[in-house]
Amino acid sequence: SPKNPHHAGASGGTDIGNIRHPPVSRYVLYGAVVGGPDKKDKYNDDREDYARSEVTLDYNAPFQSLMAYQVMHANYPPPYLAF
């Protein structure tokens, strides 16, 4: 899974003009969906490649909504909620 998403909160940096600093994300961003691999199924974990590594609402909101719907309307707990 991506370790360096194009996300200000995850990077922990303070300089928006220099997205490469710090070179490795300071914080883990749980549950976010990034752009994903290219047409040849290759993914470079590069924060500057925002087309592949950016966390945006257009694919995160539907994913989170589907997960919430599944939990709300299931007749039994999904395996990831079973204790």
N, C-alpha and C positions, 0 to 999 in steps of 0.2 A: 504494500500500500504506500501511497505517497508520504514522504517524510518532510518535504519542503513545499507546502502549498503556497500559492500566491495570495497570502492573507496577512494583513498587518498585525492582527492580534496574535497569530501563531508565530510570526517571525520574531516578535519582541523587539524589533528595531525602532528607532525614533526618527530616522531620516527617510522620508517617503521618496526622495530623489535617488536613493541608493538602496534598492530592494535587495541587493546581494549581501548587505551587511545586516545581521550576522549571516555567515555562509550556511549555517545549519539552523533550522528553526529552534527557537528557545522553548516553545510550548507545544504540546501535542494538541491537535485539533481533532477531537473525537466526533464521529458521525457525519462528517462533511463529505460531499461528493465533489470531486474535481472534474475538469474537462475530459480527461482520459487519454488513451493512446491514439496514435495517428492511424491512417488507413492500413498500414502494414503491421498494426498491433504492437508498435514500439512506443515505449514511454520513457522519456528522460525526466528524472526528478529534478527539474530546474525551475526555480521560483520565477525567473525572468520570462519563461515561456508561458505567459498567462493564458494562452489559448488552450493549453493542456493542463495547467496546474491551478487555475483560478477557481475559487469557490464562489459560485453565483446562485442567485435565487431561481433562475429559470430551470435548473434541474435539481436543486436541493428541496425546494418547496413541494413539488409533486411527490418526491420520494418520501419526505417526512409525513406528508398528508396520507399517503397510502399506508404507511406503517401505523399511523394513528388510527386510521379506519379499520385496519386489520385487528388491532388490539381491542377497539371499542365493540366490534361486531362479531368477534369470534365466539364460538360456543365452548371453547376450551382454551386454556392459556397456550400461546405459541411456545415452542421449545426454548426460545431465548428468554422467556419470562418464568419458566418453570423453576421451582426451587427444589 
